[in-house]
Structure formats: structure tokens, C-alpha cells
């Protein structure tokens, strides 16, 4: 089994207040607001990919269009969606090349009630995780978030970036 940092409890209620009452986290991040800092792994004119602030798995990334969109079904035409998914695929491959990965989970989460800005989650399941702690259990913050410090997150981001640009 891959060495994952330990997990700490996550205050879901506080998080829900932040995402439903605060600014759009992706727009705030793209605008450079310090309270919304993340470790970037990829960026171009249209898209940004960054490590999750509250990761449940090491290397957990979010990929988002920089422009505020809320629905990939209604707000993106097919060519734009396919370009975006091309970035999602490149980032996922870089994560998997950086960290031992049994399965790459990929999903679009969020809602009009919180985290409305379109973003894709990429969560690398390490080998050896027991089946009852895989899939939804592995990505739910309610089951704890990794105790990973800022320097460690930056090192992971740097390694992933190196796989993308190398």
C-alpha cells in the first residue's frame, strides 16, 4: 500500500458555510486572492489545474476553466468541452505518472448551492486500499482529509508539473 499521510477529521459544516456564503473559490483563486491559494500543477489561457485544498488522497487535483462556467452540458460547446477534457486527461496521466495509482477517479461535482464553478476532480486511488475504503469512501472529506503540510503539497505539485512539462 502506498504511504499516504494520516487523516484528520474535517469540519463539513464549516466548509459548507464557506462554499455557500463565500466567493466562487475558483474565481477567487484565479484572481489571486490569498485566502484561496492552491498549488498549481497546470495552467494555460483557458484552464487551471491545482491540488485540492482538502485532499482525501495524495495528488488529488481539481481542473477548472478559468472563465466562470457552471455547466459543462449547457455552457460549453463540444469543441471547448473536448479541449477541456484533453487537459483533464493530460493532468490525470501526469498524476498517475507521479504517484502509484491503481485507479484514477474523475468526476464533476458542485451545485448551484456551493462550488458552482465547473471543475473536475481527479483523485488517484493508491494500490492496496481495502475495497471498503475505495470509490466514494475514498473521496469523501467526511471520512477525513490528509494531514499534509504546504511544503509537501508544493513538492507533489512540482512533481506533477514536471510530468506535464517535461
C-alpha positions as CSV (number, residue, x, y, z in Angstrom):
1,X,0.0,0.0,0.0
2,X,1.2,3.5,-0.8
3,X,2.3,5.6,2.1
4,X,-0.5,8.2,2.4
5,X,-0.3,10.8,5.2
6,X,-2.6,10.3,8.1
7,X,-6.1,11.6,8.1
8,X,-7.7,14.3,10.2
9,X,-11.4,15.0,10.9
10,X,-13.0,17.5,8.5
11,X,-15.5,20.1,9.6
12,X,-18.1,19.7,6.9
13,X,-20.5,22.3,8.4
14,X,-17.8,25.0,8.4
15,X,-16.8,24.0,4.8
16,X,-20.5,24.2,3.7
17,X,-20.8,27.7,5.2
18,X,-17.6,28.8,3.3
19,X,-18.6,27.5,-0.1
20,X,-22.2,28.6,0.1
21,X,-21.6,32.0,1.6
22,X,-18.2,33.0,0.2
23,X,-17.0,34.0,-3.2
24,X,-16.6,31.4,-6.0
25,X,-13.5,29.6,-4.9
26,X,-12.1,29.1,-8.5
27,X,-12.7,32.7,-9.5
28,X,-11.1,33.9,-6.2
29,X,-8.1,31.6,-6.8
30,X,-7.7,32.7,-10.4
31,X,-7.9,36.4,-9.2
32,X,-5.1,35.7,-6.8
33,X,-7.0,36.1,-3.5
34,X,-4.6,34.9,-0.8
35,X,-7.4,33.1,1.2
36,X,-7.9,30.9,-1.9
37,X,-4.3,29.9,-2.6
38,X,-3.8,26.5,-4.2
39,X,-0.7,24.7,-5.7
40,X,-1.0,24.9,-9.4
41,X,0.0,21.9,-11.5
42,X,-1.1,23.1,-14.9
43,X,-2.3,26.4,-16.4
44,X,-3.0,27.8,-19.9
45,X,-5.1,30.7,-21.1
46,X,-8.4,28.8,-20.5
47,X,-7.8,26.2,-17.8
48,X,-6.1,25.8,-14.5
49,X,-5.4,22.6,-12.5
50,X,-4.4,22.6,-8.9
51,X,-4.1,20.4,-5.8
52,X,-7.2,20.2,-3.7
53,X,-7.1,22.3,-0.5
54,X,-8.7,19.4,1.5
55,X,-7.3,16.3,-0.2
56,X,-8.6,12.9,0.8
57,X,-5.9,11.2,-1.4
58,X,-2.4,12.4,-2.2
59,X,-2.3,14.2,-5.5
60,X,-6.0,14.9,-5.6
61,X,-6.4,17.7,-8.2
62,X,-9.1,19.9,-9.5
63,X,-9.2,21.1,-13.1
64,X,-11.4,24.1,-14.0
65,X,-12.0,26.5,-16.8
66,X,-10.7,30.0,-15.8
67,X,-13.9,31.5,-17.1
68,X,-16.8,31.1,-14.7
69,X,-18.9,28.3,-16.1
70,X,-21.4,26.3,-14.1
71,X,-22.5,23.5,-16.5
72,X,-20.4,21.5,-19.0
73,X,-23.7,20.4,-20.6
74,X,-25.1,23.9,-21.1
75,X,-22.2,26.3,-21.0
76,X,-19.7,24.5,-23.3
77,X,-19.9,23.7,-26.9
78,X,-18.5,20.3,-27.9
79,X,-15.1,21.6,-29.2
80,X,-14.5,23.6,-26.0
81,X,-15.5,20.6,-23.8
82,X,-13.2,18.3,-25.7
83,X,-10.3,20.7,-25.3
84,X,-11.0,20.9,-21.6
85,X,-11.3,17.1,-21.3
86,X,-7.9,16.9,-23.1
87,X,-6.4,18.9,-20.3
88,X,-8.2,16.7,-17.7
89,X,-6.7,13.7,-19.4
90,X,-3.2,15.1,-19.5
91,X,-3.3,16.1,-15.8
92,X,-4.6,12.7,-14.8
93,X,-1.8,11.0,-16.7
94,X,0.8,13.2,-15.0
95,X,-0.7,12.5,-11.6
96,X,-0.6,8.7,-12.3
97,X,3.0,9.0,-13.6
98,X,3.9,10.8,-10.3
99,X,2.1,8.7,-7.7
100,X,1.3,5.0,-7.6
101,X,-2.3,4.8,-8.9
102,X,-4.5,1.8,-9.0
103,X,-7.4,3.8,-10.4
104,X,-7.9,7.4,-11.3
105,X,-11.3,8.7,-10.2
106,X,-12.7,11.5,-12.3
107,X,-15.9,13.4,-11.6
108,X,-17.6,16.8,-11.9
109,X,-19.0,17.9,-8.5
110,X,-20.5,21.1,-7.1
111,X,-24.0,22.5,-7.4
112,X,-25.8,25.8,-7.5
113,X,-25.8,25.8,-3.7
114,X,-22.0,25.7,-3.4
115,X,-18.9,25.3,-5.6
116,X,-21.0,26.2,-8.6
117,X,-17.9,26.9,-10.8
118,X,-17.4,24.0,-13.1
119,X,-14.5,21.8,-12.0
120,X,-13.4,18.2,-12.4
121,X,-12.0,16.2,-9.6
122,X,-9.1,13.9,-10.3
123,X,-8.4,11.5,-7.3
124,X,-5.7,8.9,-7.6
125,X,-6.5,5.8,-5.6
126,X,-3.2,4.2,-4.5
127,X,-2.7,0.5,-4.7
128,X,-3.6,-1.6,-1.6
129,X,-6.5,0.5,-0.3
130,X,-9.1,-2.0,1.0
131,X,-12.2,-2.2,-1.2
132,X,-14.5,-0.9,1.6
133,X,-12.4,2.4,1.6
134,X,-12.3,2.9,-2.1
135,X,-14.6,4.7,-4.5
136,X,-16.9,7.2,-2.8
137,X,-15.5,6.5,0.6
138,X,-12.0,7.4,-0.6
139,X,-13.0,10.8,-1.9
140,X,-15.5,11.9,0.8
141,X,-14.0,14.5,3.1
142,X,-16.5,13.3,5.8
143,X,-14.1,10.3,6.1
144,X,-11.2,12.6,6.9
145,X,-8.7,14.7,4.9
146,X,-5.0,14.1,4.6
147,X,-2.7,15.8,7.1
148,X,-0.3,17.2,4.5
149,X,1.6,20.4,5.0
150,X,2.1,23.2,2.5
151,X,5.7,22.2,1.6
152,X,4.6,18.6,1.0
153,X,1.8,19.8,-1.2
154,X,4.2,22.1,-3.2
155,X,6.5,19.1,-3.7
156,X,3.7,17.0,-5.1
157,X,2.6,19.8,-7.3
158,X,6.1,20.3,-8.6
159,X,6.4,16.6,-9.4
160,X,3.1,16.6,-11.3
161,X,4.1,19.8,-13.2
162,X,7.4,18.1,-14.1
163,X,5.5,15.3,-15.7
164,X,3.3,17.7,-17.7
165,X,6.1,20.0,-18.9
166,X,9.0,17.5,-19.1
